[in-house]
């Protein structure tokens, strides 16, 4: 069910490709309804048969996405299985829906060496053509949807619900389990086509589930640190453990299987969870690049397809964040009583040549290349310095399949675009109010502080409104003002031509914590 916007919502809001909302529900005679301060989502999807744990990381969320690019749903990777079978089972652009149990990688038996060997193969080696022909279709069918698991890990998907869909080249995904008090959100901002974003939507969440179950198995069988060993991985984590052997040994003696919010969100497990996120993304990248190599002779355009990645996992009082590219997560924090001003804190890095540290890294990594950055773009092609996919800037053989002006000249020392994400964890405080996730299309028009102010004022003045939808509507109005005509006129321009005025834009707003409020409206929930 779509959440209501403000009473005077523009007619063009019906053009949204994705618009969903979710409000946590509490049942039981002694527990009052939990809604965010100043926000009642009367028409959001609710789980009627579960009881929100008081340690929940969020109380409600909304998502909205609007397309500007004319993009065909032309994903043909894996013999069309992603576009024809997997994504239709995952997409739910206007409501959350309960996930059905299905086979998946999460159900691998990690105690079996053969299963672990199979997993390693899928993670990056190159199986023979006969093996690929025999196993590829079965493998991708088993990825058709996140599964209910028998695991006791906090990311088990019993009673999980999912919403999301596509807007132009963007993909958005939200998966939550109210009963277990966790939320996963992903925004995949594709470029040069939607294949990479589609691939991420069909695999990344599942990969994360898999690695978190590996973490649990590892803690059972081999207590100790679960640090990443991926070659070339560059992890930035606020709560990472120091690489001191004595420190690690002391932690080993105390380590045990996590069974509570406190155990899973302490410093040691925060580092382990960050490692799981990075491994999951590295596996997705390896699988995607392998599939591109198999099909690039027939579809050379695939070597230029890529995506930014923004993924967050909320559990208890921790937010785990991963980003690759220029999408952003903005935290609004401060005391809102008595006219307090909320502060906007960016929880992500911006991986473009406009970021001086990113630009300097590209230059330093290619000392023998006289022109790694041309006209403000990496090899004259891309402003991003880190991205998923975009193989022609990472591997010479992928660049070689392109012809004419599409091919990069003098690709001296690839990769020029990196695939290691920025990652961090943040412990939520009582002052933290909400988090806004957005593709770069949002920040083409609004500064971080403007985004926080717009959301804050909206939820104060429209207690039953949808802040994500409101942000998209405000963006359309500003884009129209900049172009010198009305918002209605702007929205009458077909997708593709409208890209001249604004990019695809995807927004998720998550209200944090268990902020309680009693009102006639909330009492009726």
C-alpha positions as CSV (number, residue, x, y, z in Angstrom):
1,X,0.0,0.0,0.0
2,X,1.4,3.5,-0.9
3,X,1.7,5.9,2.0
4,X,-0.1,9.1,1.8
5,X,1.7,12.3,0.8
6,X,0.7,15.8,1.9
7,X,-2.9,16.9,1.2
8,X,-1.8,19.1,-1.6
9,X,0.4,16.5,-3.3
10,X,1.1,17.4,-6.9
11,X,-0.6,15.4,-9.6
12,X,2.8,14.4,-11.1
13,X,3.6,12.4,-8.0
14,X,1.7,9.6,-9.7
15,X,4.6,9.4,-12.1
16,X,6.8,7.8,-9.4
17,X,8.2,4.5,-10.5
18,X,8.6,3.3,-6.9
19,X,6.7,4.5,-3.8
20,X,6.5,2.3,-0.7
21,X,6.2,2.7,3.1
22,X,6.5,0.6,6.2
23,X,5.6,1.3,9.8
24,X,6.5,-1.1,12.6
25,X,3.5,-2.5,14.5
26,X,3.3,-3.5,18.1
27,X,0.6,-5.8,19.5
28,X,-0.1,-6.6,23.0
29,X,-2.2,-4.9,25.8
30,X,0.7,-3.3,27.6
31,X,2.8,-1.9,24.8
32,X,1.7,1.4,23.1
33,X,2.0,1.9,19.4
34,X,5.4,2.9,18.3
35,X,5.6,5.7,15.7
36,X,8.3,8.2,15.0
37,X,8.1,11.6,16.7
38,X,5.9,13.8,14.6
39,X,5.1,11.1,12.0
40,X,2.1,8.8,11.6
41,X,2.0,6.5,8.5
42,X,-1.6,5.6,8.5
43,X,-1.6,3.7,5.3
44,X,1.8,1.9,5.5
45,X,2.3,-1.8,5.3
46,X,2.2,-3.5,8.7
47,X,2.8,-6.9,10.1
48,X,-0.2,-7.7,12.2
49,X,1.0,-10.9,13.7
50,X,4.4,-9.8,15.2
51,X,5.6,-7.8,18.1
52,X,8.4,-5.3,17.6
53,X,11.3,-5.9,19.9
54,X,12.2,-2.8,21.9
55,X,15.7,-3.0,20.6
56,X,14.6,-2.3,17.0
57,X,16.8,0.0,15.0
58,X,13.9,1.7,13.2
59,X,10.3,2.6,13.6
60,X,9.3,3.3,10.0
61,X,10.6,4.1,6.5
62,X,9.5,5.3,3.1
63,X,11.0,5.0,-0.3
64,X,10.4,6.8,-3.6
65,X,12.1,6.8,-7.1
66,X,11.6,8.7,-10.3
67,X,13.1,8.0,-13.7
68,X,14.7,10.4,-16.1
69,X,16.5,7.9,-18.4
70,X,14.7,5.9,-21.0
71,X,16.1,2.4,-20.1
72,X,14.9,-0.9,-21.5
73,X,14.7,-3.8,-19.1
74,X,17.2,-5.6,-21.3
75,X,19.2,-7.6,-18.7
76,X,20.2,-10.8,-20.6
77,X,22.9,-12.0,-18.3
78,X,22.7,-15.6,-17.3
79,X,20.5,-16.4,-20.3
80,X,17.9,-13.9,-19.2
81,X,17.2,-15.5,-15.9
82,X,17.8,-12.3,-13.9
83,X,15.4,-10.2,-15.9
84,X,12.8,-12.9,-16.6
85,X,12.7,-14.9,-13.4
86,X,14.6,-13.4,-10.5
87,X,13.7,-9.7,-10.5
88,X,10.0,-10.3,-11.1
89,X,9.9,-12.3,-7.9
90,X,11.7,-9.6,-6.0
91,X,10.1,-6.4,-7.3
92,X,7.3,-4.8,-5.3
93,X,7.4,-1.1,-6.1
94,X,4.3,0.0,-4.2
95,X,4.2,-2.1,-1.1
96,X,6.2,-4.5,1.1
97,X,5.4,-8.1,0.7
98,X,6.3,-11.1,2.7
99,X,9.2,-13.2,1.3
100,X,8.4,-16.7,0.5
101,X,10.8,-19.5,1.3
102,X,12.9,-20.6,-1.6
103,X,16.2,-22.3,-2.3
104,X,19.2,-20.0,-2.1
105,X,22.9,-19.9,-1.5
106,X,22.1,-19.2,2.1
107,X,21.1,-22.8,2.5
108,X,24.6,-24.2,1.6
109,X,26.0,-26.6,4.2
110,X,29.2,-24.9,5.2
111,X,30.3,-28.0,7.1
112,X,30.8,-29.7,3.8
113,X,34.1,-29.1,2.1
114,X,32.5,-29.7,-1.3
115,X,29.9,-27.0,-0.7
116,X,32.6,-24.6,0.4
117,X,34.6,-25.5,-2.7
118,X,31.6,-24.8,-4.9
119,X,31.1,-21.5,-3.1
120,X,34.7,-20.5,-3.8
121,X,34.3,-21.3,-7.5
122,X,31.3,-19.1,-7.7
123,X,33.2,-16.4,-5.9
124,X,35.7,-15.7,-8.6
125,X,37.5,-18.6,-10.3
126,X,36.6,-19.6,-13.9
127,X,34.9,-22.9,-14.3
128,X,35.1,-24.8,-17.5
129,X,32.6,-24.3,-20.3
130,X,31.0,-27.7,-19.7
131,X,30.6,-27.0,-16.0
132,X,29.2,-23.6,-16.7
133,X,26.7,-24.9,-19.2
134,X,25.5,-27.5,-16.8
135,X,25.4,-25.4,-13.6
136,X,24.7,-21.8,-14.6
137,X,20.9,-22.1,-15.0
138,X,20.4,-24.1,-11.8
139,X,22.7,-21.7,-9.9
140,X,20.8,-18.6,-10.9
141,X,17.4,-20.2,-10.3
142,X,18.4,-20.8,-6.7
143,X,19.1,-17.0,-6.4
144,X,15.5,-16.2,-7.2
145,X,14.6,-14.8,-3.8
146,X,16.0,-14.4,-0.3
147,X,15.2,-17.4,1.8
148,X,13.8,-18.2,5.2
149,X,16.7,-19.7,7.0
150,X,17.1,-22.1,9.9
151,X,20.0,-20.1,11.2
152,X,19.9,-18.3,14.5
153,X,21.8,-15.4,13.1
154,X,20.2,-12.0,13.6
155,X,19.7,-11.7,9.8
156,X,17.3,-14.6,9.5
157,X,14.5,-14.0,7.1
158,X,11.5,-15.5,8.9
159,X,8.8,-12.9,8.7
160,X,10.9,-10.7,6.4
161,X,9.3,-8.4,3.9
162,X,10.7,-6.8,0.8
163,X,9.9,-3.8,-1.4
164,X,11.6,-2.1,-4.3
165,X,11.9,-1.8,-8.0
166,X,13.5,0.2,-10.8
167,X,13.5,3.8,-11.9
168,X,15.4,4.4,-15.1
169,X,18.9,3.0,-14.5
170,X,18.4,3.1,-10.7
171,X,17.4,0.1,-8.5
172,X,16.1,0.3,-4.9
173,X,15.6,-2.5,-2.4
174,X,14.4,-2.6,1.2
175,X,14.2,-5.8,3.3
176,X,13.1,-5.8,6.9
177,X,12.2,-8.2,9.6
178,X,10.2,-6.4,12.3
179,X,10.1,-9.5,14.5
180,X,13.9,-9.6,14.6
181,X,14.4,-5.8,14.6
182,X,16.6,-5.4,11.5
183,X,16.5,-3.6,8.2
184,X,18.5,-3.8,5.0
185,X,18.4,-1.0,2.3
186,X,20.2,-0.9,-1.0
187,X,20.3,1.8,-3.7
188,X,22.1,0.8,-6.9
189,X,22.6,3.8,-9.2
190,X,23.3,2.3,-12.6
191,X,24.9,4.0,-15.6
192,X,25.3,3.1,-19.3
193,X,22.4,0.7,-18.9
194,X,20.7,-1.0,-16.0
195,X,22.4,-4.5,-16.2
196,X,24.8,-3.9,-13.3
197,X,22.1,-2.4,-11.0
198,X,19.8,-5.3,-11.9
199,X,22.6,-7.8,-11.1
200,X,23.1,-6.1,-7.7
201,X,19.4,-6.2,-6.8
202,X,19.3,-9.9,-7.6
203,X,22.5,-10.9,-5.7
204,X,23.9,-8.5,-3.1
205,X,21.4,-9.0,-0.3
206,X,21.6,-12.8,-0.8
207,X,25.4,-12.6,-0.7
208,X,25.3,-10.7,2.6
209,X,22.9,-13.3,4.1
210,X,25.4,-16.0,3.0
211,X,28.4,-14.3,4.5
212,X,26.7,-13.6,7.8
213,X,25.8,-17.2,8.0
214,X,29.4,-18.1,7.3
215,X,30.3,-15.7,10.1
216,X,28.0,-17.6,12.5
217,X,29.4,-21.0,11.4
218,X,32.9,-19.7,11.8
219,X,32.1,-18.5,15.4
220,X,30.7,-21.9,16.2
221,X,33.5,-24.0,14.7
222,X,36.5,-21.6,15.1
223,X,36.0,-18.9,17.7
224,X,38.0,-15.8,17.0
225,X,38.3,-13.0,14.5
226,X,36.6,-13.3,11.1
227,X,38.8,-10.7,9.4
228,X,38.6,-10.4,5.6
229,X,41.4,-12.0,3.6
230,X,40.3,-10.8,0.1
231,X,43.3,-9.7,-1.9
232,X,43.3,-6.0,-2.5
233,X,40.5,-5.3,-0.1
234,X,40.6,-1.8,1.4
235,X,38.3,-1.5,4.4
236,X,37.6,1.8,6.2
237,X,35.7,1.0,9.4
238,X,35.2,3.2,12.4
239,X,35.1,0.2,14.7
240,X,37.7,-2.0,13.1
241,X,40.0,-3.9,15.5
242,X,43.7,-3.1,15.5
243,X,45.9,-5.7,13.8
244,X,47.7,-6.5,17.1
245,X,48.2,-10.3,17.6
246,X,48.0,-10.1,21.4
247,X,44.8,-8.2,21.1
248,X,43.3,-10.7,18.7
249,X,44.4,-13.6,20.9
250,X,42.8,-12.1,23.9
251,X,39.6,-11.7,22.0
252,X,39.8,-15.3,20.8
253,X,39.6,-16.7,24.3
254,X,36.4,-14.8,25.0
255,X,34.7,-15.3,21.6
256,X,31.5,-17.3,21.4
257,X,28.5,-17.5,19.1
258,X,26.5,-14.3,19.2
259,X,23.0,-14.6,20.6
260,X,22.0,-11.1,21.5
261,X,21.9,-7.5,20.2
262,X,24.7,-6.6,22.6
263,X,27.0,-9.3,21.4
264,X,26.4,-8.7,17.8
265,X,27.0,-5.0,17.9
266,X,30.1,-4.9,20.0
267,X,33.4,-3.8,18.5
268,X,34.6,-7.3,17.5
269,X,31.4,-8.2,15.7
270,X,31.0,-4.8,14.1
271,X,34.4,-5.4,12.4
272,X,33.2,-8.9,11.4
273,X,29.9,-7.6,10.0
274,X,31.8,-5.0,7.9
275,X,34.0,-7.8,6.6
276,X,30.8,-9.7,5.6
277,X,29.5,-6.7,3.6
278,X,32.8,-6.3,1.8
279,X,33.1,-10.0,0.9
280,X,29.5,-10.0,-0.3
281,X,30.2,-7.1,-2.7
282,X,33.5,-8.5,-3.9
283,X,31.7,-11.8,-4.7
284,X,29.0,-9.9,-6.6
285,X,31.6,-8.0,-8.6
286,X,33.6,-11.2,-9.4
287,X,30.4,-12.9,-10.6
288,X,29.3,-9.9,-12.7
289,X,32.7,-9.5,-14.4
290,X,32.8,-13.2,-15.2
291,X,29.3,-13.1,-16.7
292,X,30.3,-10.0,-18.8
293,X,33.4,-11.8,-20.1
294,X,31.2,-14.7,-21.3
295,X,28.8,-12.4,-23.2
296,X,30.8,-9.4,-24.2
297,X,31.5,-10.7,-27.8
298,X,27.8,-10.6,-28.4
299,X,27.0,-7.6,-26.2
300,X,30.1,-5.4,-26.1
301,X,28.0,-2.7,-24.4
302,X,28.2,-4.7,-21.2
303,X,31.8,-3.8,-20.6
304,X,30.8,-0.1,-20.0
305,X,27.8,-0.9,-17.8
306,X,28.3,-0.1,-14.1
307,X,26.6,1.0,-10.9
308,X,27.2,2.9,-7.7
309,X,26.4,0.9,-4.5
310,X,24.8,2.2,-1.3
311,X,23.9,-0.4,1.3
312,X,23.0,-0.1,4.9
313,X,22.2,-2.7,7.6
314,X,20.4,-1.6,10.8
315,X,20.3,-3.8,13.8
316,X,19.9,-2.8,17.4
317,X,21.7,0.4,18.0
318,X,24.1,0.1,15.1
319,X,24.1,1.1,11.4
320,X,26.5,-0.6,9.1
321,X,27.2,1.3,5.9
322,X,28.8,0.4,2.6
323,X,29.2,2.7,-0.4
324,X,30.9,2.7,-3.7
325,X,30.4,5.8,-5.9
326,X,28.6,9.0,-5.2
327,X,25.3,8.0,-3.6
328,X,25.0,9.3,0.0
329,X,23.6,8.4,3.4
330,X,22.9,11.5,5.5
331,X,22.2,11.2,9.3
332,X,20.0,13.8,10.9
333,X,21.0,14.2,14.6
334,X,20.1,16.7,17.4
335,X,17.4,17.6,19.8
336,X,14.2,18.6,18.0
337,X,12.3,19.8,21.0
338,X,12.1,23.5,21.7
339,X,13.1,24.5,18.2
340,X,16.4,22.6,18.1
341,X,18.2,22.5,14.8
342,X,19.1,19.1,13.4
343,X,22.7,18.6,12.1
344,X,23.4,16.8,8.8
345,X,26.2,14.2,9.0
346,X,27.3,12.4,5.8
347,X,28.0,8.8,6.6
348,X,29.5,8.0,3.2
349,X,32.4,9.0,1.0
350,X,32.1,10.6,-2.5
351,X,34.1,8.6,-5.0
352,X,34.6,11.0,-7.9
353,X,37.5,13.0,-9.4
354,X,36.0,16.1,-7.7
355,X,37.1,14.5,-4.4
356,X,40.7,15.6,-4.1
357,X,41.8,12.5,-2.2
358,X,40.2,10.3,-4.8
359,X,41.8,12.2,-7.7
360,X,45.2,12.1,-6.1
361,X,44.9,8.4,-5.6
362,X,44.2,7.8,-9.3
363,X,47.2,10.0,-10.3
364,X,49.5,8.3,-7.8
365,X,48.5,4.8,-8.9
366,X,49.4,5.5,-12.5
367,X,52.7,7.3,-12.5
368,X,53.7,6.0,-16.0
369,X,50.4,7.2,-17.5
370,X,50.6,10.9,-18.6
371,X,46.9,11.3,-18.7
372,X,44.9,9.1,-16.2
373,X,42.4,12.0,-15.8
374,X,41.3,13.9,-18.9
375,X,38.9,16.8,-18.8
376,X,37.8,16.0,-15.2
377,X,37.1,12.3,-16.0
378,X,39.0,9.1,-15.5
379,X,40.6,8.4,-18.9
380,X,38.1,11.0,-20.3
381,X,35.2,8.6,-19.7
382,X,33.9,8.6,-16.1
383,X,33.8,11.0,-13.2
384,X,33.5,8.1,-10.7
385,X,36.8,6.7,-9.2
386,X,35.1,3.7,-7.6
387,X,32.2,1.7,-9.1
388,X,30.7,-1.7,-9.6
389,X,31.2,-3.2,-13.0
390,X,32.5,-0.8,-15.7
391,X,34.9,-3.5,-16.9
392,X,36.5,-1.6,-19.8
393,X,38.3,0.7,-17.2
394,X,39.4,-2.3,-15.2
395,X,40.6,-4.9,-17.7
396,X,42.4,-4.4,-21.0
397,X,40.6,-7.3,-22.7
398,X,37.2,-5.7,-21.9
399,X,38.3,-2.4,-23.4
400,X,39.6,-4.2,-26.5
401,X,36.1,-5.4,-27.5
402,X,35.0,-1.8,-27.9
403,X,35.5,-0.1,-31.3
404,X,36.2,3.5,-32.4
405,X,35.7,6.3,-30.0
406,X,34.2,4.0,-27.4
407,X,37.5,2.3,-26.8
408,X,39.9,4.0,-24.3
409,X,43.2,4.9,-25.8
410,X,46.4,4.2,-23.9
411,X,44.9,2.0,-21.2
412,X,48.4,1.7,-19.8
413,X,47.9,0.3,-16.3
414,X,44.3,-0.8,-15.4
415,X,42.4,-0.8,-13.2
416,X,41.6,2.9,-13.3
417,X,38.3,2.5,-11.5
418,X,38.4,0.6,-8.2
419,X,35.9,-1.7,-6.6
420,X,36.8,-1.5,-2.9
421,X,34.0,0.3,-1.0
422,X,34.0,2.7,1.9
423,X,32.6,0.9,5.0
424,X,31.8,2.0,8.5
425,X,29.6,1.4,11.5
426,X,27.8,4.0,13.5
427,X,26.3,3.5,17.0
428,X,22.9,5.2,17.1
429,X,22.4,7.7,19.9
430,X,19.1,9.0,21.4
431,X,19.7,12.2,19.4
432,X,19.8,10.5,16.1
433,X,16.5,11.1,14.4
434,X,16.5,9.7,10.8
435,X,18.7,8.7,7.9
436,X,18.2,9.8,4.3
437,X,19.6,7.5,1.6
438,X,19.8,9.0,-1.9
439,X,21.3,8.5,-5.4
440,X,23.4,11.4,-6.7
441,X,20.3,12.7,-8.6
442,X,19.0,14.0,-5.2
443,X,22.2,15.8,-4.4
444,X,22.5,17.5,-7.8
445,X,19.8,19.8,-6.4
446,X,20.1,19.8,-2.6
447,X,22.9,20.1,-0.1
448,X,23.0,17.7,2.8
449,X,21.7,20.2,5.3
450,X,18.8,21.1,2.9
451,X,17.8,17.5,2.7
452,X,17.7,17.2,6.4
453,X,15.7,20.4,6.8
454,X,13.2,19.5,4.1
455,X,12.5,16.1,5.8
456,X,12.4,17.5,9.3
457,X,9.9,20.3,8.4
458,X,7.8,17.9,6.3
459,X,7.3,15.3,9.1
460,X,6.5,18.1,11.6
461,X,3.8,19.6,9.3
462,X,2.5,16.4,7.7
463,X,2.3,13.7,10.4
464,X,0.7,11.2,8.0
465,X,2.9,12.1,5.0
466,X,5.6,10.4,3.1
467,X,9.0,12.2,3.4
468,X,10.7,10.3,0.6
469,X,8.0,11.1,-1.8
470,X,8.1,14.8,-0.7
471,X,11.8,15.0,-1.4
472,X,11.3,13.7,-4.9
473,X,8.5,16.2,-5.5
474,X,10.7,19.0,-4.2
475,X,13.4,18.0,-6.6
476,X,11.0,18.0,-9.5
477,X,9.9,21.5,-8.6
478,X,13.5,22.8,-8.3
479,X,14.5,21.2,-11.6
480,X,11.5,22.9,-13.3
481,X,12.3,26.2,-11.7
482,X,15.9,25.9,-13.0
483,X,14.6,25.2,-16.5
484,X,12.1,28.0,-16.4
485,X,8.9,26.2,-16.7
486,X,6.3,24.5,-14.5
487,X,6.7,21.1,-12.8
488,X,3.8,19.8,-14.8
489,X,5.4,20.8,-18.0
490,X,8.7,19.1,-16.9
491,X,6.9,15.9,-16.1
492,X,5.2,15.9,-19.5
493,X,8.6,15.5,-21.2
494,X,9.2,11.8,-21.9
495,X,11.9,9.9,-20.1
496,X,15.1,10.1,-22.0
497,X,14.6,13.7,-23.1
498,X,13.9,14.7,-19.5
499,X,17.4,13.5,-18.5
500,X,18.5,16.9,-19.8
501,X,16.9,18.5,-16.7
502,X,17.4,15.9,-13.9
503,X,18.9,12.5,-13.3
504,X,17.1,9.3,-12.1
505,X,16.5,9.9,-8.4
506,X,16.0,7.4,-5.6
507,X,15.3,8.2,-2.0
508,X,14.8,6.2,1.2
509,X,14.0,7.9,4.6
510,X,14.4,5.7,7.7
511,X,13.1,7.0,11.0
512,X,15.4,5.6,13.7
513,X,14.7,4.0,17.1
514,X,11.6,3.5,19.1
515,X,10.3,7.1,19.3
516,X,6.9,6.8,20.9
517,X,4.0,9.1,20.5
518,X,0.3,8.8,21.5
519,X,-2.4,10.4,19.3
520,X,-5.8,9.6,18.1
521,X,-4.3,8.6,14.8
522,X,-1.7,6.3,16.2
523,X,-4.1,4.8,18.7
524,X,-6.2,3.5,15.8
525,X,-3.4,1.5,14.3
